[in-house]
Amino acid sequence: MSKLLLVAFSASEAPLGVGFAKALGFPFDILCFGEAPSADLGAELIKVVAITELPPADAIARIIAGQANGYTTLASASSMHAKDAMARVAGVLDAAMVTDVVEVVSPTEFKRPIVAGSVLATVEVLASPLVATFRPSAFRSTNRSGNSPVETLTVDLTSKVERISHSKRGGARPDLSQARVVVSGGRPLKDASTFETIIGGLADALGGAAGATRAAVDSGIAANELQVGQTGKIVAPNLYIAAGISGSTQHMAGIKDSKIIVAINKDADAPIFEFADYGIVADLFDAVPELTRLVKS
Ligand SMILES: Cc1cc2nc3c(=O)[nH]c(=O)nc-3n(C[C@H](O)[C@H](O)[C@H](O)COP(=O)(O)OP(=O)(O)OC[C@H]3O[C@@H](n4cnc5c(N)ncnc54)[C@H](O)[C@@H]3O)c2cc1C
């Protein structure tokens, strides 16, 4: 019988998979790292790995692969943790993998974006088990009923990886992939402290997340985990504000599901204005602090 194991790397991620599970049409269990999620998600069983901090990806993959027996599909929302761990799970299980699913055509056929999101490919996977990641923004979360039993797993957390340091900037801001508002900055932000003041300031005033282009990340202006785009995070907020961002294909691939895009650029011919719903031709060092002031007032 076909069955899905939904993997959630935190309790807040668990509900994101319910729409995917419904589209797939299989009964499902949830394997959740961290705290137990709501028991009302429609899963037959919720397995919890009760930890306060995720171990390195080799340990996570081993734990997930160790739970694979009896499942025809193992899936998680596309995220940095998923990129790190789910490919390893497929490796450990010698399983087929399909990433970034945006539509389930049938239990063996999936649509996924390729060529920086400009083409949708339909892929057929006949192998079992299948390891998949899906874009949560493409699957509506639906209300489910039921009260799933919760089982706490005892697992081996040892890893061959030694974590030398761990840094996270952005404090208490919402997770980029799930934020309703994202304020992003590009190369002109100069340095990390200017980025934090200008971009972080507006993000905080709006209760949103801060994001960045790869150029900003590569220049040390913004932390790696803030990169939005083809090789960064895919976002789908209600409001995306792009300040000092040219609008490269690779950046736009990560933001095209945003409901409203506002671009602030001093060059009226910048490509981003072709995609933006609203455009402000201005110096971001004037416009963004002014917006922050207006939001706060
Ligand atoms: C394989 C590959 C993958 C990539 N993946 C990604 C990805 O995931 N995400 C990503 O973002 N990029 C990615 N890139 C890089 C991408 O091609 C661009 O180089 C990058 O997005 C440009 O970043 P930017 O817009 O910050 O910089 P720029 O292209 O330098 O643009 C800066 C913009 O700021 C404007 N500006 C300058 N000063 C001001 C000011 N004071 N006020 C207002 N506007 C101002 C300029 O007019 C310009 O439009 C990838 C590239 C490759 C080859």
The ligand as an SDF file (V2000), in Angstrom:
LIG
                    3D

 53 58  0  0  0  0  0  0  0  0999 V2000
   24.5330   30.0400  -11.4240 C   0  0  0  0  0  0  0  0  0  0  0  0
   24.1280   31.3370  -10.7900 C   0  0  0  0  0  0  0  0  0  0  0  0
   23.2420   31.3350   -9.7480 C   0  0  0  0  0  0  0  0  0  0  0  0
   22.8610   32.5420   -9.1520 C   0  0  0  0  0  0  0  0  0  0  0  0
   21.9590   32.5130   -8.1170 N   0  0  0  0  0  0  0  0  0  0  0  0
   21.5380   33.6750   -7.6010 C   0  0  0  0  0  0  0  0  0  0  0  0
   20.5470   33.6960   -6.5750 C   0  0  0  0  0  0  0  0  0  0  0  0
   20.0910   32.6620   -6.0740 O   0  0  0  0  0  0  0  0  0  0  0  0
   20.1210   34.8920   -6.1020 N   0  0  0  0  0  0  0  0  0  0  0  0
   20.6120   36.0860   -6.5880 C   0  0  0  0  0  0  0  0  0  0  0  0
   20.1720   37.1370   -6.1150 O   0  0  0  0  0  0  0  0  0  0  0  0
   21.5410   36.0860   -7.5490 N   0  0  0  0  0  0  0  0  0  0  0  0
   22.0230   34.9230   -8.0520 C   0  0  0  0  0  0  0  0  0  0  0  0
   22.9980   34.9600   -9.0070 N   0  0  0  0  0  0  0  0  0  0  0  0
   23.6410   36.2470   -9.3010 C   0  0  0  0  0  0  0  0  0  0  0  0
   22.8520   37.0980  -10.2810 C   0  0  0  0  0  0  0  0  0  0  0  0
   23.1830   36.7470  -11.6160 O   0  0  0  0  0  0  0  0  0  0  0  0
   23.1620   38.6080  -10.0850 C   0  0  0  0  0  0  0  0  0  0  0  0
   24.5500   38.8050  -10.2100 O   0  0  0  0  0  0  0  0  0  0  0  0
   22.7240   39.1460   -8.7420 C   0  0  0  0  0  0  0  0  0  0  0  0
   21.3820   38.7920   -8.4780 O   0  0  0  0  0  0  0  0  0  0  0  0
   22.8560   40.6850   -8.7600 C   0  0  0  0  0  0  0  0  0  0  0  0
   22.6290   41.1920   -7.4780 O   0  0  0  0  0  0  0  0  0  0  0  0
   22.2060   42.7010   -7.2320 P   0  0  0  0  0  0  0  0  0  0  0  0
   20.9080   42.9700   -7.9240 O   0  0  0  0  0  0  0  0  0  0  0  0
   22.3140   42.9270   -5.7600 O   0  0  0  0  0  0  0  0  0  0  0  0
   23.4180   43.5140   -7.8760 O   0  0  0  0  0  0  0  0  0  0  0  0
   23.5370   44.3610   -9.1840 P   0  0  0  0  0  0  0  0  0  0  0  0
   23.2040   43.5440  -10.3810 O   0  0  0  0  0  0  0  0  0  0  0  0
   24.8830   45.0200   -9.1280 O   0  0  0  0  0  0  0  0  0  0  0  0
   22.3930   45.4630   -9.0730 O   0  0  0  0  0  0  0  0  0  0  0  0
   22.4040   46.5030   -8.1570 C   0  0  0  0  0  0  0  0  0  0  0  0
   21.2220   47.4080   -8.4920 C   0  0  0  0  0  0  0  0  0  0  0  0
   21.1380   48.4050   -7.5010 O   0  0  0  0  0  0  0  0  0  0  0  0
   20.8440   49.6490   -8.1240 C   0  0  0  0  0  0  0  0  0  0  0  0
   21.3790   50.6900   -7.2380 N   0  0  0  0  0  0  0  0  0  0  0  0
   22.6790   51.0210   -7.0260 C   0  0  0  0  0  0  0  0  0  0  0  0
   22.7780   51.9610   -6.0700 N   0  0  0  0  0  0  0  0  0  0  0  0
   21.5090   52.2210   -5.6670 C   0  0  0  0  0  0  0  0  0  0  0  0
   20.9470   53.0950   -4.7010 C   0  0  0  0  0  0  0  0  0  0  0  0
   21.7280   53.8830   -3.9310 N   0  0  0  0  0  0  0  0  0  0  0  0
   19.6090   53.1390   -4.5760 N   0  0  0  0  0  0  0  0  0  0  0  0
   18.8120   52.3580   -5.3350 C   0  0  0  0  0  0  0  0  0  0  0  0
   19.2800   51.5060   -6.2720 N   0  0  0  0  0  0  0  0  0  0  0  0
   20.6260   51.4290   -6.4160 C   0  0  0  0  0  0  0  0  0  0  0  0
   21.5000   49.5820   -9.4780 C   0  0  0  0  0  0  0  0  0  0  0  0
   20.8350   50.4490  -10.3810 O   0  0  0  0  0  0  0  0  0  0  0  0
   21.3220   48.1020   -9.8410 C   0  0  0  0  0  0  0  0  0  0  0  0
   20.1180   47.8970  -10.5660 O   0  0  0  0  0  0  0  0  0  0  0  0
   23.3860   33.7590   -9.6090 C   0  0  0  0  0  0  0  0  0  0  0  0
   24.2850   33.7520  -10.6750 C   0  0  0  0  0  0  0  0  0  0  0  0
   24.6610   32.5680  -11.2620 C   0  0  0  0  0  0  0  0  0  0  0  0
   25.6150   32.5990  -12.4100 C   0  0  0  0  0  0  0  0  0  0  0  0
  1  2  1  0
  2  3  1  0
  2 52  2  0
  3  4  2  0
  4  5  1  0
  4 50  1  0
  5  6  2  0
  6  7  1  0
  6 13  1  0
  7  8  2  0
  7  9  1  0
  9 10  1  0
 10 11  2  0
 10 12  1  0
 12 13  2  0
 13 14  1  0
 14 15  1  0
 14 50  1  0
 15 16  1  0
 16 17  1  0
 16 18  1  0
 18 19  1  0
 18 20  1  0
 20 21  1  0
 20 22  1  0
 22 23  1  0
 23 24  1  0
 24 25  2  0
 24 26  1  0
 24 27  1  0
 27 28  1  0
 28 29  2  0
 28 30  1  0
 28 31  1  0
 31 32  1  0
 32 33  1  0
 33 34  1  0
 33 48  1  0
 34 35  1  0
 35 36  1  0
 35 46  1  0
 36 37  1  0
 36 45  1  0
 37 38  2  0
 38 39  1  0
 39 40  1  0
 39 45  2  0
 40 41  1  0
 40 42  2  0
 42 43  1  0
 43 44  2  0
 44 45  1  0
 46 47  1  0
 46 48  1  0
 48 49  1  0
 50 51  2  0
 51 52  1  0
 52 53  1  0
M  END
$$$$
